[in-house]
Amino acid sequence: MATPKILKKRGRKKKNPNPEEVNSSTPRGVGSENRSKFYESASARMRTVTAEERERAITAAKTYEPTNPFFRVVLRPSYLYRGCIMYLPSGFAEKYLSGISSFIKIQLGEKQWPVRCLYKAGRAKFSQGWYEFTLENNIGEGDVCVFELLSTRDFVLKVTAFRVNQYV
C-alpha cells in the first residue's frame, strides 16, 4: 500500500501578527531604523511649495532652451517615493524613445545613473533607478527638471534641475 504524499502550501510565509515577538535572526529595531531613514529622506523632499515659488521655478526652466530635443517635468510627490514611476511626455516618447525598453542613462553634472525606461503603446516611463537618482541629487517636489537628449545611440538624457528653493 502506497503512503499518501504530504503537500506543502506554496506562497508567502505569514507575517508574525505579534510585533512584540522579534525574529531571533534580526536584531531588534534594525528594520524600523531603516524605515525611519527612508521616511525622513522622502519627507525632506516633500516640501510645502507655494504657487509663487513653483511659478518662479517653471519660469526659470522655460527660459532654458537646449539645442537638442528636450522635455520639462515639474516633479510631483508621486514621482519621489520608492517604487514610483515618472511618465515622460508622450510626444517626446513617440518621437525619440519608440521601442526602448531597457536601461538608459540620465546625467546630472558629470555623473550618470542607469534608469529603466519602458516604452509601451506610445507612452514611456522611468522606473528602476529613478528613485535613487532623485534621492542622490536631493530633487524634491516642485523642482523642474529639463531632460535633454544627448545621444540617441547610447540614450543619454542630460538633466538640468531648477530647484524651487533656489527661487525663494
Residue, then its C-alpha position, 0 to 999 in steps of 0.5 A: m500500500a502506497t503512503p499518501k504524499i504530504l503537500k506543502k502550501r506554496g506562497r508567502k510565509k505569514k507575517n508574525p501578527n505579534p510585533e512584540e515577538v522579534n525574529s531571533s535572526t534580526p536584531r531588534g529595531v534594525g528594520s524600523e531604523n531603516r524605515s525611519k531613514f527612508y521616511e525622513s529622506a522622502s519627507a525632506r523632499m516633500r516640501t510645502v511649495t507655494a504657487e509663487e515659488r513653483e511659478r518662479a521655478i517653471t519660469a526659470a526652466k522655460t527660459y532654458e532652451p537646449t539645442n537638442p530635443f528636450f522635455r520639462v517635468v515639474l516633479r510631483p510627490s508621486y514621482l519621489y517615493r520608492g517604487c514610483i514611476m515618472y511618465l515622460p511626455s508622450g510626444f517626446a516618447e513617440k518621437y525619440l524613445s519608440g521601442i526602448s525598453s531597457f536601461i538608459k542613462i540620465q546625467l546630472g553634472e558629470k555623473q550618470w545613473p542607469v534608469r529603466c525606461l519602458y516604452k509601451a503603446g506610445r507612452a514611456k516611463f522611468s522606473q528602476g533607478w529613478y528613485e535613487f537618482t532623485l534621492e542622490n541629487n536631493i530633487g524634491e517636489g516642485d523642482v523642474c527638471v529639463f531632460e535633454l537628449l544627448s545621444t540617441r545611440d547610447f540614450v543619454l538624457k542630460v538633466t538640468a534641475f531648477r530647484v524651487n528653493q533656489y527661487v525663494 
